[in-house]
Amino acid sequence: MTFVRRNVHELGQPWADELLWYARGVKAMKARPLADPTSWTFYGAIHGIHRGLWNFYGITQPGDPDPSQADQDTYWNQCQHGSWYFLPWHRGYVLALEANVRSEIGKLGGPVDTWALPYWNYFKTGQNGLPDEFASPDWPDGTGDNPLFVVQRWGDGPGLPIVLDLSLINLSAMGLTDFTGTANGGSPGFGGVDTGFAHGGAVHGGIETQPHDFVHGLIGGGDPNDPRLPGLMSTPPAAALDPIFWLHHANIDRLWASWVNETGVGGDPTDARWLNGPASIGERAFTLPMPDGTAWTYTPGEMRDMAALDYEYDDLTPDGAAMLVAAQAGARAGTARGGMMAMAADTKTTELLGANTGALPISGDTATRTAVRMAPEPRARSRSAFAAAGPEGGAEKVFLNLENVRGLADAAAFKVYVGLPEGARPADHPDHMAGGVALFGVSQATEAEGEHAGSGLTYVLDITPIVTRLGLDTDKLHVDIVPVRPIAKEAEVSVGRVSVYRQGE
């Protein structure tokens, strides 16, 4: 049987069956204790857990027993970020949660043979608002206890409808030609950089940076009384506790399927290390608890074919026919579309063009400016490559790197502008905007005892269109970082280094 995931905004009526039964299934899972592998909180901990934060928010209680150490070691803190495993791991995660919810629906006498998790296509015209069913504590089965509603979903502020700002998120990754990128300053690729098991890698791939990370931050936001306290969706060790997480990730999964099957832009890796997953190199396997009590272990290679996994989407166009055509045209022409275009990392040379000096603290709501000093010889090589390519463009690309970004505010986000004239207002020059960065996961990457020993996160933006227009005739390139929302000084957000790399033949 093939289950069909449908667009949540096109289900036909408020509290359509897909959402009502989803809520009932979530309620049943929430009734189980943390130690139960099929409970809502256990499944949240598979993505990541911060028990102190969970207790503070009242999601768990200090006295709640933990599962066995064996279960924790097998299942918890498993999500793949900053990794070429990001997409396949999350595909399996969504499938397993869907199976657990479907099992609960069956116990309640619901449509177990047809129910599938909806997806939220926030890019489709008029559909960027949080579905109403998630926005109220009331639901058809009760008052004040809607399982799809969470208090810690602040968006831009308390009491406001959450409507995603489409000027901050984009589908530029859909034009990338290569799944796997590089972590040495060039394009990170559509799906991420080559890693082993990475529960919080340092460099996020194209589709993870945009729209994945930004949507997380725009939904979760931060506590209006203490912005260092994240909404559930804003931080990896709490994100999967918010029921909207699963509709967001169903859409990210749909975009992966679209990139492979519909746009004709790129395809999945064929490397055995990707196909067989981290267990093939002696690291943790991807393993999830199923409703029948078994443990499901899967590999990325097994996640490639949706038909074999018995599900499909009702629509694979990213946000309509126009976007599909643009992605195909951008790939054929080899031009950057929306600031994200890639090339085969293993056949290209990546070279540092220049970097600023010193870390940049980011706070308040005004721009922080720095200058990247360009080295003469690499700059000359890049100029020659652009000149040789002519007006049609070519393999030469230029990437801006925000390295070692640290902080205590996972909901923080900022826009990045390149080459603004002195004294110019960034908002008046949208053609200078290189892109946006959302700091989903930055607090974990800042912790000294964490996986990356406090080295932070690195974000890569393709600035080829801007550089092509401005030229490389200057030895100094100005970069302005503008917070999307005010960033508290206490959040200690900083960029360790701003660098510019060329990537070419």
PAZA-322943 format. One record per residue (C-alpha): residue number from 1; residue in one letter; x, y, z. Coordinates in steps of 0.1 Angstrom, whole numbers. Example, Ala and Ser with C-alpha at 12.3 -4.5 7.8 and 13.67 -1.06 7.14 Angstrom:
@i 1 aa A u 123 v -45 w 78
@i 2 aa S u 137 v -11 w 71
END
This chain:
@i 1 aa M u 0 v 0 w 0
@i 2 aa T u 13 v 35 w -9
@i 3 aa F u 5 v 62 w 16
@i 4 aa V u 1 v 98 w 1
@i 5 aa R u 13 v 128 w 21
@i 6 aa R u -8 v 158 w 13
@i 7 aa N u -4 v 196 w 16
@i 8 aa V u -17 v 207 w 50
@i 9 aa H u -32 v 239 w 36
@i 10 aa E u -51 v 220 w 10
@i 11 aa L u -69 v 194 w 31
@i 12 aa G u -103 v 210 w 24
@i 13 aa Q u -116 v 220 w 58
@i 14 aa P u -104 v 229 w 94
@i 15 aa W u -94 v 198 w 113
@i 16 aa A u -95 v 175 w 84
@i 17 aa D u -90 v 138 w 91
@i 18 aa E u -53 v 139 w 86
@i 19 aa L u -48 v 165 w 113
@i 20 aa L u -75 v 153 w 137
@i 21 aa W u -61 v 118 w 137
@i 22 aa Y u -25 v 132 w 139
@i 23 aa A u -35 v 151 w 170
@i 24 aa R u -51 v 120 w 185
@i 25 aa G u -21 v 99 w 178
@i 26 aa V u 2 v 125 w 193
@i 27 aa K u -19 v 127 w 224
@i 28 aa A u -16 v 89 w 229
@i 29 aa M u 22 v 91 w 225
@i 30 aa K u 24 v 120 w 249
@i 31 aa A u 5 v 100 w 275
@i 32 aa R u 34 v 75 w 277
@i 33 aa P u 65 v 81 w 300
@i 34 aa L u 99 v 92 w 288
@i 35 aa A u 113 v 57 w 293
@i 36 aa D u 89 v 42 w 268
@i 37 aa P u 106 v 40 w 233
@i 38 aa T u 72 v 47 w 217
@i 39 aa S u 65 v 79 w 237
@i 40 aa W u 64 v 114 w 223
@i 41 aa T u 93 v 125 w 246
@i 42 aa F u 114 v 95 w 238
@i 43 aa Y u 110 v 102 w 201
@i 44 aa G u 119 v 139 w 208
@i 45 aa A u 151 v 127 w 225
@i 46 aa I u 161 v 107 w 195
@i 47 aa H u 166 v 140 w 177
@i 48 aa G u 183 v 155 w 208
@i 49 aa I u 176 v 161 w 244
@i 50 aa H u 185 v 188 w 269
@i 51 aa R u 169 v 175 w 301
@i 52 aa G u 174 v 207 w 320
@i 53 aa L u 155 v 227 w 294
@i 54 aa W u 128 v 201 w 292
@i 55 aa N u 123 v 201 w 329
@i 56 aa F u 123 v 239 w 330
@i 57 aa Y u 95 v 240 w 304
@i 58 aa G u 76 v 213 w 323
@i 59 aa I u 78 v 188 w 294
@i 60 aa T u 94 v 163 w 317
@i 61 aa Q u 97 v 163 w 355
@i 62 aa P u 130 v 159 w 374
@i 63 aa G u 118 v 127 w 389
@i 64 aa D u 108 v 111 w 356
@i 65 aa P u 129 v 79 w 351
@i 66 aa D u 152 v 77 w 322
@i 67 aa P u 152 v 47 w 299
@i 68 aa S u 179 v 22 w 302
@i 69 aa Q u 215 v 33 w 293
@i 70 aa A u 214 v 8 w 265
@i 71 aa D u 183 v 24 w 250
@i 72 aa Q u 198 v 59 w 254
@i 73 aa D u 230 v 47 w 237
@i 74 aa T u 211 v 31 w 208
@i 75 aa Y u 185 v 57 w 201
@i 76 aa W u 190 v 92 w 217
@i 77 aa N u 209 v 122 w 203
@i 78 aa Q u 210 v 107 w 169
@i 79 aa C u 200 v 135 w 145
@i 80 aa Q u 224 v 143 w 116
@i 81 aa H u 231 v 179 w 110
@i 82 aa G u 260 v 195 w 92
@i 83 aa S u 264 v 162 w 73
@i 84 aa W u 257 v 144 w 40
@i 85 aa Y u 235 v 121 w 61
@i 86 aa F u 211 v 150 w 71
@i 87 aa L u 185 v 141 w 45
@i 88 aa P u 184 v 103 w 46
@i 89 aa W u 185 v 102 w 84
@i 90 aa H u 156 v 126 w 87
@i 91 aa R u 136 v 106 w 60
@i 92 aa G u 139 v 75 w 82
@i 93 aa Y u 130 v 95 w 113
@i 94 aa V u 98 v 109 w 98
@i 95 aa L u 88 v 75 w 85
@i 96 aa A u 93 v 59 w 119
@i 97 aa L u 73 v 86 w 137
@i 98 aa E u 46 v 83 w 111
@i 99 aa A u 44 v 45 w 117
@i 100 aa N u 41 v 51 w 155
@i 101 aa V u 13 v 76 w 151
@i 102 aa R u -4 v 54 w 126
@i 103 aa S u -3 v 25 w 151
@i 104 aa E u -20 v 47 w 177
@i 105 aa I u -46 v 57 w 152
@i 106 aa G u -53 v 21 w 145
@i 107 aa K u -58 v 14 w 182
@i 108 aa L u -83 v 43 w 183
@i 109 aa G u -103 v 28 w 154
@i 110 aa G u -91 v 54 w 129
@i 111 aa P u -82 v 52 w 92
@i 112 aa V u -50 v 32 w 97
@i 113 aa D u -50 v 21 w 60
@i 114 aa T u -50 v 56 w 46
@i 115 aa W u -36 v 80 w 71
@i 116 aa A u -4 v 98 w 62
@i 117 aa L u 14 v 127 w 78
@i 118 aa P u 7 v 160 w 59
@i 119 aa Y u 35 v 184 w 49
@i 120 aa W u 36 v 222 w 51
@i 121 aa N u 46 v 239 w 18
@i 122 aa Y u 53 v 274 w 32
@i 123 aa F u 65 v 285 w -2
@i 124 aa K u 32 v 281 w -20
@i 125 aa T u 13 v 314 w -25
@i 126 aa G u -7 v 322 w 6
@i 127 aa Q u 4 v 292 w 26
@i 128 aa N u 32 v 306 w 47
@i 129 aa G u 11 v 309 w 78
@i 130 aa L u 12 v 283 w 106
@i 131 aa P u -18 v 261 w 101
@i 132 aa D u -46 v 272 w 124
@i 133 aa E u -49 v 237 w 140
@i 134 aa F u -15 v 243 w 156
@i 135 aa A u -22 v 278 w 168
@i 136 aa S u -49 v 273 w 195
@i 137 aa P u -49 v 253 w 227
@i 138 aa D u -85 v 242 w 218
@i 139 aa W u -94 v 214 w 194
@i 140 aa P u -125 v 194 w 185
@i 141 aa D u -118 v 168 w 212
@i 142 aa G u -113 v 193 w 241
@i 143 aa T u -106 v 227 w 255
@i 144 aa G u -71 v 239 w 264
@i 145 aa D u -54 v 205 w 257
@i 146 aa N u -48 v 205 w 219
@i 147 aa P u -19 v 181 w 214
@i 148 aa L u -6 v 201 w 184
@i 149 aa F u -3 v 233 w 204
@i 150 aa V u 28 v 242 w 224
@i 151 aa V u 34 v 273 w 245
@i 152 aa Q u 71 v 276 w 235
@i 153 aa R u 64 v 285 w 199
@i 154 aa W u 70 v 322 w 199
@i 155 aa G u 78 v 331 w 163
@i 156 aa D u 82 v 369 w 162
@i 157 aa G u 64 v 375 w 195
@i 158 aa P u 37 v 363 w 219
@i 159 aa G u 1 v 363 w 208
@i 160 aa L u 9 v 369 w 171
@i 161 aa P u 0 v 346 w 143
@i 162 aa I u 31 v 329 w 130
@i 163 aa V u 35 v 338 w 93
@i 164 aa L u 69 v 330 w 78
@i 165 aa D u 86 v 360 w 62
@i 166 aa L u 93 v 348 w 27
@i 167 aa S u 120 v 374 w 22
@i 168 aa L u 141 v 354 w 47
@i 169 aa I u 137 v 319 w 33
@i 170 aa N u 142 v 307 w -2
@i 171 aa L u 146 v 277 w -25
@i 172 aa S u 179 v 286 w -39
@i 173 aa A u 193 v 251 w -30
@i 174 aa M u 171 v 236 w -56
@i 175 aa G u 195 v 249 w -83
@i 176 aa L u 225 v 232 w -68
@i 177 aa T u 240 v 205 w -91
@i 178 aa D u 259 v 183 w -66
@i 179 aa F u 246 v 166 w -35
@i 180 aa T u 279 v 165 w -17
@i 181 aa G u 300 v 196 w -11
@i 182 aa T u 332 v 206 w 5
@i 183 aa A u 341 v 218 w 40
@i 184 aa N u 371 v 238 w 30
@i 185 aa G u 355 v 271 w 20
@i 186 aa G u 337 v 262 w -12
@i 187 aa S u 301 v 251 w -19
@i 188 aa P u 287 v 227 w 8
@i 189 aa G u 265 v 211 w -18
@i 190 aa F u 227 v 204 w -18
@i 191 aa G u 228 v 176 w 8
@i 192 aa G u 259 v 185 w 29
@i 193 aa V u 296 v 177 w 33
@i 194 aa D u 311 v 142 w 35
@i 195 aa T u 312 v 132 w 72
@i 196 aa G u 309 v 102 w 94
@i 197 aa F u 281 v 101 w 121
@i 198 aa A u 276 v 138 w 128
@i 199 aa H u 252 v 148 w 156
@i 200 aa G u 258 v 184 w 149
@i 201 aa G u 284 v 190 w 122
@i 202 aa A u 300 v 223 w 117
@i 203 aa V u 291 v 231 w 80
@i 204 aa H u 254 v 229 w 69
@i 205 aa G u 245 v 219 w 33
@i 206 aa G u 225 v 240 w 10
@i 207 aa I u 190 v 226 w 17
@i 208 aa E u 198 v 225 w 54
@i 209 aa T u 208 v 262 w 55
@i 210 aa Q u 179 v 273 w 34
@i 211 aa P u 151 v 268 w 41
@i 212 aa H u 155 v 242 w 69
@i 213 aa D u 174 v 262 w 95
@i 214 aa F u 156 v 295 w 90
@i 215 aa V u 121 v 279 w 92
@i 216 aa H u 131 v 263 w 125
@i 217 aa G u 141 v 297 w 140
@i 218 aa L u 112 v 316 w 125
@i 219 aa I u 87 v 292 w 141
@i 220 aa G u 103 v 287 w 175
@i 221 aa G u 116 v 322 w 181
@i 222 aa G u 128 v 330 w 216
@i 223 aa D u 112 v 337 w 250
@i 224 aa P u 102 v 374 w 248
@i 225 aa N u 113 v 378 w 284
@i 226 aa D u 146 v 361 w 279
@i 227 aa P u 157 v 356 w 243
@i 228 aa R u 184 v 332 w 254
@i 229 aa L u 155 v 307 w 261
@i 230 aa P u 146 v 292 w 227
@i 231 aa G u 113 v 280 w 214
@i 232 aa L u 111 v 243 w 210
@i 233 aa M u 116 v 245 w 172
@i 234 aa S u 146 v 269 w 176
@i 235 aa T u 170 v 244 w 191
@i 236 aa P u 179 v 208 w 181
@i 237 aa P u 176 v 192 w 215
@i 238 aa A u 139 v 203 w 217
@i 239 aa A u 127 v 207 w 181
@i 240 aa A u 111 v 174 w 176
@i 241 aa L u 88 v 180 w 206
@i 242 aa D u 68 v 205 w 186
@i 243 aa P u 43 v 187 w 164
@i 244 aa I u 49 v 212 w 135
@i 245 aa F u 85 v 198 w 133
@i 246 aa W u 72 v 168 w 115
@i 247 aa L u 53 v 187 w 89
@i 248 aa H u 83 v 209 w 83
@i 249 aa H u 106 v 179 w 78
@i 250 aa A u 80 v 162 w 56
@i 251 aa N u 84 v 193 w 33
@i 252 aa I u 122 v 192 w 34
@i 253 aa D u 119 v 155 w 25
@i 254 aa R u 96 v 164 w -3
@i 255 aa L u 121 v 190 w -16
@i 256 aa W u 148 v 163 w -17
@i 257 aa A u 125 v 141 w -37
@i 258 aa S u 118 v 170 w -60
@i 259 aa W u 155 v 178 w -65
@i 260 aa V u 162 v 142 w -74
@i 261 aa N u 131 v 133 w -94
@i 262 aa E u 115 v 164 w -108
@i 263 aa T u 140 v 193 w -114
@i 264 aa G u 166 v 172 w -133
@i 265 aa V u 193 v 191 w -114
@i 266 aa G u 211 v 165 w -94
@i 267 aa G u 212 v 131 w -79
@i 268 aa D u 221 v 112 w -47
@i 269 aa P u 257 v 101 w -39
@i 270 aa T u 269 v 67 w -51
@i 271 aa D u 298 v 66 w -27
@i 272 aa A u 296 v 34 w -6
@i 273 aa R u 302 v 53 w 26
@i 274 aa W u 271 v 73 w 20
@i 275 aa L u 250 v 44 w 7
@i 276 aa N u 259 v 21 w 37
@i 277 aa G u 259 v 48 w 63
@i 278 aa P u 282 v 54 w 93
@i 279 aa A u 278 v 19 w 106
@i 280 aa S u 298 v 7 w 76
@i 281 aa I u 329 v 26 w 90
@i 282 aa G u 324 v 14 w 126
@i 283 aa E u 303 v 43 w 139
@i 284 aa R u 267 v 44 w 152
@i 285 aa A u 240 v 29 w 131
@i 286 aa F u 207 v 47 w 123
@i 287 aa T u 183 v 28 w 145
@i 288 aa L u 147 v 38 w 156
@i 289 aa P u 121 v 21 w 178
@i 290 aa M u 90 v 8 w 160
@i 291 aa P u 55 v 4 w 174
@i 292 aa D u 57 v -34 w 175
@i 293 aa G u 87 v -32 w 199
@i 294 aa T u 114 v -39 w 172
@i 295 aa A u 144 v -17 w 164
@i 296 aa W u 145 v -6 w 127
@i 297 aa T u 181 v -1 w 114
@i 298 aa Y u 184 v 16 w 81
@i 299 aa T u 210 v 30 w 57
@i 300 aa P u 209 v 61 w 35
@i 301 aa G u 209 v 38 w 4
@i 302 aa E u 177 v 23 w 16
@i 303 aa M u 161 v 58 w 18
@i 304 aa R u 166 v 67 w -18
@i 305 aa D u 135 v 51 w -33
@i 306 aa M u 102 v 64 w -19
@i 307 aa A u 82 v 39 w -38
@i 308 aa A u 100 v 11 w -20
@i 309 aa L u 92 v 28 w 13
@i 310 aa D u 55 v 28 w 4
@i 311 aa Y u 48 v 66 w 4
@i 312 aa E u 46 v 95 w -20
@i 313 aa Y u 37 v 132 w -21
@i 314 aa D u 7 v 146 w -39
@i 315 aa D u 29 v 173 w -55
@i 316 aa L u 66 v 175 w -60
@i 317 aa T u 69 v 210 w -75
@i 318 aa P u 88 v 231 w -49
@i 319 aa D u 65 v 261 w -50
@i 320 aa G u 49 v 259 w -84
@i 321 aa A u 59 v 254 w -120
@i 322 aa A u 78 v 287 w -122
@i 323 aa M u 103 v 275 w -96
@i 324 aa L u 107 v 242 w -113
@i 325 aa V u 115 v 258 w -146
@i 326 aa A u 140 v 282 w -129
@i 327 aa A u 158 v 254 w -112
@i 328 aa Q u 162 v 235 w -145
@i 329 aa A u 173 v 265 w -164
@i 330 aa G u 198 v 275 w -137
@i 331 aa A u 214 v 241 w -137
@i 332 aa R u 217 v 240 w -175
@i 333 aa A u 232 v 275 w -177
@i 334 aa G u 256 v 268 w -148
@i 335 aa T u 246 v 302 w -132
@i 336 aa A u 239 v 310 w -96
@i 337 aa R u 202 v 313 w -88
@i 338 aa G u 194 v 331 w -55
@i 339 aa G u 230 v 328 w -43
@i 340 aa M u 235 v 290 w -41
@i 341 aa M u 251 v 272 w -70
@i 342 aa A u 276 v 243 w -67
@i 343 aa M u 300 v 222 w -86
@i 344 aa A u 317 v 188 w -81
@i 345 aa A u 339 v 194 w -51
@i 346 aa D u 364 v 167 w -60
@i 347 aa T u 372 v 182 w -94
@i 348 aa K u 375 v 219 w -83
@i 349 aa T u 402 v 239 w -67
@i 350 aa T u 393 v 259 w -36
@i 351 aa E u 415 v 288 w -27
@i 352 aa L u 413 v 315 w 0
@i 353 aa L u 409 v 350 w -15
@i 354 aa G u 410 v 368 w 18
@i 355 aa A u 397 v 372 w 54
@i 356 aa N u 390 v 399 w 80
@i 357 aa T u 410 v 402 w 112
@i 358 aa G u 394 v 394 w 145
@i 359 aa A u 361 v 381 w 157
@i 360 aa L u 329 v 401 w 154
@i 361 aa P u 304 v 404 w 183
@i 362 aa I u 269 v 407 w 169
@i 363 aa S u 242 v 423 w 191
@i 364 aa G u 214 v 448 w 189
@i 365 aa D u 195 v 454 w 156
@i 366 aa T u 220 v 474 w 136
@i 367 aa A u 246 v 463 w 111
@i 368 aa T u 281 v 451 w 121
@i 369 aa R u 306 v 459 w 93
@i 370 aa T u 339 v 443 w 86
@i 371 aa A u 364 v 443 w 57
@i 372 aa V u 378 v 413 w 40
@i 373 aa R u 413 v 420 w 26
@i 374 aa M u 418 v 403 w -7
@i 375 aa A u 452 v 386 w -15
@i 376 aa P u 465 v 399 w -49
@i 377 aa E u 475 v 367 w -65
@i 378 aa P u 444 v 346 w -58
@i 379 aa R u 423 v 377 w -67
@i 380 aa A u 441 v 379 w -101
@i 381 aa R u 435 v 342 w -108
@i 382 aa S u 398 v 346 w -100
@i 383 aa R u 395 v 377 w -122
@i 384 aa S u 412 v 359 w -151
@i 385 aa A u 388 v 330 w -147
@i 386 aa F u 358 v 353 w -148
@i 387 aa A u 371 v 371 w -178
@i 388 aa A u 378 v 339 w -197
@i 389 aa A u 342 v 327 w -190
@i 390 aa G u 326 v 357 w -206
@i 391 aa P u 290 v 369 w -201
@i 392 aa E u 277 v 333 w -200
@i 393 aa G u 295 v 326 w -168
@i 394 aa G u 315 v 295 w -160
@i 395 aa A u 329 v 273 w -134
@i 396 aa E u 344 v 301 w -113
@i 397 aa K u 325 v 307 w -81
@i 398 aa V u 331 v 329 w -50
@i 399 aa F u 318 v 320 w -16
@i 400 aa L u 316 v 340 w 16
@i 401 aa N u 322 v 320 w 48
@i 402 aa L u 311 v 330 w 83
@i 403 aa E u 333 v 308 w 103
@i 404 aa N u 331 v 296 w 139
@i 405 aa V u 298 v 314 w 147
@i 406 aa R u 291 v 310 w 184
@i 407 aa G u 264 v 321 w 208
@i 408 aa L u 237 v 312 w 233
@i 409 aa A u 207 v 322 w 211
@i 410 aa D u 195 v 294 w 188
@i 411 aa A u 167 v 316 w 175
@i 412 aa A u 191 v 344 w 164
@i 413 aa A u 193 v 351 w 127
@i 414 aa F u 208 v 377 w 104
@i 415 aa K u 211 v 390 w 69
@i 416 aa V u 244 v 393 w 52
@i 417 aa Y u 253 v 421 w 27
@i 418 aa V u 284 v 423 w 5
@i 419 aa G u 299 v 454 w -11
@i 420 aa L u 275 v 480 w 3
@i 421 aa P u 287 v 517 w -2
@i 422 aa E u 299 v 534 w 29
@i 423 aa G u 269 v 547 w 50
@i 424 aa A u 243 v 529 w 28
@i 425 aa R u 212 v 515 w 45
@i 426 aa P u 212 v 477 w 38
@i 427 aa A u 175 v 476 w 33
@i 428 aa D u 178 v 500 w 4
@i 429 aa H u 202 v 476 w -15
@i 430 aa P u 186 v 442 w -17
@i 431 aa D u 209 v 434 w -47
@i 432 aa H u 238 v 434 w -22
@i 433 aa M u 222 v 408 w 1
@i 434 aa A u 242 v 376 w 0
@i 435 aa G u 217 v 356 w 20
@i 436 aa G u 204 v 349 w 54
@i 437 aa V u 218 v 328 w 83
@i 438 aa A u 198 v 313 w 111
@i 439 aa L u 217 v 300 w 141
@i 440 aa F u 198 v 267 w 146
@i 441 aa G u 221 v 246 w 168
@i 442 aa V u 246 v 273 w 177
@i 443 aa S u 243 v 269 w 214
@i 444 aa Q u 253 v 232 w 213
@i 445 aa A u 282 v 241 w 190
@i 446 aa T u 293 v 267 w 215
@i 447 aa E u 295 v 244 w 245
@i 448 aa A u 331 v 237 w 253
@i 449 aa E u 323 v 201 w 263
@i 450 aa G u 302 v 195 w 232
@i 451 aa E u 311 v 175 w 201
@i 452 aa H u 330 v 204 w 185
@i 453 aa A u 346 v 217 w 217
@i 454 aa G u 331 v 251 w 213
@i 455 aa S u 343 v 257 w 177
@i 456 aa G u 309 v 269 w 166
@i 457 aa L u 292 v 266 w 132
@i 458 aa T u 303 v 278 w 98
@i 459 aa Y u 279 v 291 w 71
@i 460 aa V u 287 v 294 w 34
@i 461 aa L u 270 v 318 w 10
@i 462 aa D u 275 v 320 w -27
@i 463 aa I u 283 v 356 w -36
@i 464 aa T u 292 v 349 w -72
@i 465 aa P u 264 v 371 w -86
@i 466 aa I u 274 v 401 w -64
@i 467 aa V u 311 v 397 w -72
@i 468 aa T u 304 v 393 w -109
@i 469 aa R u 285 v 426 w -109
@i 470 aa L u 309 v 445 w -87
@i 471 aa G u 341 v 430 w -100
@i 472 aa L u 372 v 421 w -81
@i 473 aa D u 390 v 454 w -87
@i 474 aa T u 393 v 462 w -50
@i 475 aa D u 416 v 447 w -24
@i 476 aa K u 390 v 452 w 2
@i 477 aa L u 354 v 438 w 3
@i 478 aa H u 330 v 451 w 29
@i 479 aa V u 306 v 427 w 46
@i 480 aa D u 277 v 439 w 67
@i 481 aa I u 258 v 415 w 91
@i 482 aa V u 223 v 427 w 101
@i 483 aa P u 203 v 409 w 128
@i 484 aa V u 168 v 399 w 117
@i 485 aa R u 156 v 405 w 153
@i 486 aa P u 174 v 423 w 181
@i 487 aa I u 201 v 401 w 195
@i 488 aa A u 208 v 405 w 233
@i 489 aa K u 243 v 412 w 242
@i 490 aa E u 240 v 385 w 269
@i 491 aa A u 235 v 360 w 241
@i 492 aa E u 272 v 364 w 232
@i 493 aa V u 267 v 359 w 195
@i 494 aa S u 299 v 363 w 175
@i 495 aa V u 315 v 354 w 141
@i 496 aa G u 350 v 341 w 145
@i 497 aa R u 361 v 350 w 110
@i 498 aa V u 347 v 363 w 78
@i 499 aa S u 365 v 348 w 48
@i 500 aa V u 361 v 347 w 10
@i 501 aa Y u 370 v 317 w -11
@i 502 aa R u 372 v 311 w -49
@i 503 aa Q u 363 v 277 w -63
@i 504 aa G u 371 v 269 w -99
@i 505 aa E u 389 v 246 w -123
END
